[in-house]
Amino acid sequence: MREIFDFFAGNFASKQGERKLHQGDFKGAIEAYTQALSLNPKDSISYGNRGLVFARTGKHKKAVEDYNLALRYSPNEPALYSNRGISREALGDIKGAIEDYKRVILLDSSIAQGHFQLGCAYVQAKKYDYGVRVLNRAIVLNSQYISAYAFRGLAYEGLARYEEALKDYNQAICLTPDYGKVYKFRGLLRMKMGDKLGATEDLQQAAGLLFNQGQITEYKEILDLIQEK
């Protein structure tokens, strides 16, 4: 009888955590999920969701610990590997992130986001050939995957395949004309290609968009770039 009560009480606490998470009450969500886990220590959903809250509040080490526990009870859940990979990247563990994203694809190769995440991790690791190949797959699965074009552009740029990089940046901007970061990417590429006027126009456009979107740190970085160049 006690086990049945704990199960339903734990489920209720988990639902409370989900509600607080959606409301942006991260402290309340953590408390609710912790209560749920005290009643049901094998609740992989609560571990996973509490890990997500920790990640959103910048506590990626704790997030990874929760994802590890969630995966102990749900070892075939792609979202858990995806989320753990994100936190591992944030902690500088690119190798671990790559292994997690590979597992996502192994479990379900139809998930475009898994290919995208793996491709981005390869770009960070400067394994540009692998990055291009994996991001190709993400774009095959979703031809409107704007960020995949942007990061494939970075991979092409890393391989000094500048025309292909420029084409991808153009496509990303065509799909989303207010994508400030891609104007920055394209501006820096145009500078490498000797198009100073085009580079300046792109960097100015990037600065304006990022300022309007509240990304002040990147806005200031671009202003410094414009002055430097």
C-alpha positions in Angstrom: 0.0 0.0 0.0 2.9 2.4 0.9 4.5 1.7 -2.5 1.3 2.7 -4.3 1.0 5.9 -2.3 4.6 6.8 -3.0 4.2 6.2 -6.7 1.2 8.5 -7.0 2.6 11.1 -4.7 5.9 11.0 -6.7 4.0 11.3 -10.0 2.1 14.3 -8.6 5.4 16.0 -7.5 6.9 15.3 -10.9 3.9 17.0 -12.6 4.3 19.9 -10.3 8.0 20.2 -11.3 7.0 20.1 -15.0 4.4 22.9 -14.4 7.0 25.1 -12.5 9.6 24.4 -15.2 7.2 25.8 -17.8 6.5 28.8 -15.6 10.2 29.5 -15.3 10.2 28.8 -11.6 13.5 26.9 -11.7 14.0 26.7 -7.9 10.5 25.4 -7.4 11.0 22.9 -10.2 14.1 21.5 -8.7 12.4 21.2 -5.3 9.4 19.4 -6.9 11.6 17.0 -8.9 13.8 16.3 -5.8 10.6 15.4 -3.8 9.4 13.2 -6.6 12.8 11.3 -6.7 12.7 10.9 -2.9 9.4 9.0 -3.4 10.5 7.2 -6.6 14.3 6.9 -6.9 14.0 5.2 -10.3 12.0 7.9 -12.0 14.1 8.6 -15.1 11.8 11.4 -16.3 12.3 13.4 -13.1 16.0 12.9 -13.3 16.0 14.0 -16.9 13.8 17.0 -16.2 15.8 18.1 -13.1 18.9 17.8 -15.3 17.3 20.1 -17.8 16.6 22.7 -15.1 20.2 22.5 -13.8 21.4 23.0 -17.4 19.2 26.0 -17.9 20.6 27.6 -14.8 24.2 27.0 -15.9 24.8 24.1 -13.4 26.0 21.7 -16.1 28.0 19.4 -13.8 24.9 18.6 -11.8 22.9 18.3 -15.0 25.3 15.6 -16.3 25.0 13.8 -13.0 21.2 13.7 -13.3 21.3 12.6 -17.0 23.6 9.8 -15.9 21.1 8.6 -13.4 18.2 9.0 -15.9 20.1 6.9 -18.4 20.6 4.2 -15.8 16.9 3.6 -15.9 16.1 4.6 -19.5 19.3 3.7 -21.5 17.6 4.0 -24.9 16.1 7.5 -24.7 17.7 9.8 -27.4 16.7 13.0 -25.7 18.7 12.2 -22.6 21.9 11.6 -24.7 21.2 14.8 -26.6 20.8 16.9 -23.4 23.8 15.3 -21.8 25.8 16.1 -24.9 24.8 19.8 -24.6 25.9 20.0 -21.0 29.2 18.1 -21.7 29.9 20.7 -24.5 29.3 23.5 -22.0 31.8 21.8 -19.6 34.4 21.6 -22.4 34.0 17.9 -22.9 33.7 17.9 -26.7 34.8 14.2 -26.9 32.1 13.2 -24.5 29.5 15.3 -26.4 30.4 13.7 -29.7 29.9 10.2 -28.2 26.5 11.3 -26.9 25.4 12.7 -30.2 26.6 9.6 -32.0 24.4 7.6 -29.6 21.4 9.8 -30.5 21.9 8.9 -34.2 22.4 5.2 -33.4 19.1 5.1 -31.6 17.2 7.1 -34.2 18.9 8.2 -37.4 15.9 10.1 -38.5 16.4 12.9 -35.9 17.9 15.8 -37.8 18.8 17.6 -34.6 21.1 14.7 -33.6 23.0 15.0 -36.9 23.1 18.8 -36.4 24.5 18.5 -32.9 27.1 16.0 -33.9 28.1 18.1 -36.9 28.5 21.3 -34.7 30.6 19.3 -32.2 32.9 18.2 -35.0 33.3 21.8 -36.1 34.2 22.8 -32.6 36.8 20.0 -32.5 38.1 21.2 -35.9 37.2 18.0 -37.6 35.7 19.9 -40.5 35.4 17.0 -43.0 33.3 15.0 -40.5 31.3 18.2 -39.8 30.4 18.6 -43.4 29.4 15.0 -43.8 27.1 14.9 -40.8 25.6 18.4 -41.4 24.8 17.2 -45.0 22.7 14.5 -43.4 20.9 17.0 -41.2 20.0 19.1 -44.2 18.8 16.1 -46.2 16.5 15.3 -43.3 15.4 18.9 -43.0 16.0 21.2 -46.0 14.9 24.2 -43.9 17.4 23.6 -41.1 18.8 27.1 -41.0 21.5 26.6 -38.3 22.7 23.5 -40.2 23.5 25.7 -43.2 25.3 28.2 -41.0 27.5 25.6 -39.3 28.2 23.7 -42.5 29.4 27.1 -43.8 31.8 27.2 -40.8 33.0 23.7 -41.6 33.5 24.6 -45.3 35.4 27.7 -44.2 37.6 25.6 -41.9 38.5 23.5 -45.0 39.2 26.8 -47.0 36.3 26.0 -49.3 35.2 29.6 -49.3 32.7 29.6 -52.2 30.8 26.7 -50.6 30.8 28.4 -47.3 29.5 31.6 -48.8 26.7 29.7 -50.5 25.6 28.2 -47.2 25.7 31.5 -45.4 23.6 33.0 -48.2 21.1 30.2 -47.9 20.8 30.6 -44.1 20.2 34.4 -44.5 17.7 33.7 -47.3 15.7 31.4 -45.0 16.0 33.8 -42.0 17.0 37.4 -43.0 17.3 38.5 -39.3 19.9 35.8 -38.3 22.5 38.2 -36.9 25.2 35.6 -36.3 25.3 34.5 -39.9 25.8 38.0 -41.1 28.8 38.0 -38.8 30.0 34.7 -40.2 29.6 36.0 -43.8 31.2 39.3 -43.0 34.4 37.6 -41.7 34.4 35.3 -44.6 34.1 38.2 -47.1 37.0 39.8 -45.3 39.1 36.7 -45.9 38.0 36.7 -49.6 39.1 40.4 -50.0 35.6 41.9 -50.2 36.1 44.6 -47.6 33.0 46.6 -48.6 30.8 43.5 -48.4 32.4 42.5 -45.1 31.7 45.9 -43.6 28.1 45.9 -44.7 27.6 42.4 -43.2 29.2 43.2 -39.9 27.2 46.4 -39.6 24.0 44.5 -40.3 25.0 41.8 -37.8 25.6 44.5 -35.1 22.2 46.1 -35.7 20.4 42.8 -35.5 22.2 41.5 -32.5 21.7 44.8 -30.6 17.9 44.7 -31.4 17.8 41.1 -30.2 19.5 42.0 -26.9 22.7 40.2 -27.6 24.8 43.1 -26.3 28.1 41.2 -25.8 28.2 40.0 -29.4 27.1 43.4 -30.6 30.1 45.0 -28.8 32.5 42.3 -30.2 31.3 43.1 -33.7 31.8 46.9 -33.2 35.4 46.1 -32.2 35.8 44.0 -35.3 34.5 46.8 -37.5 36.9 49.3 -35.9 39.8 46.8 -36.2 39.2 46.0 -39.8 
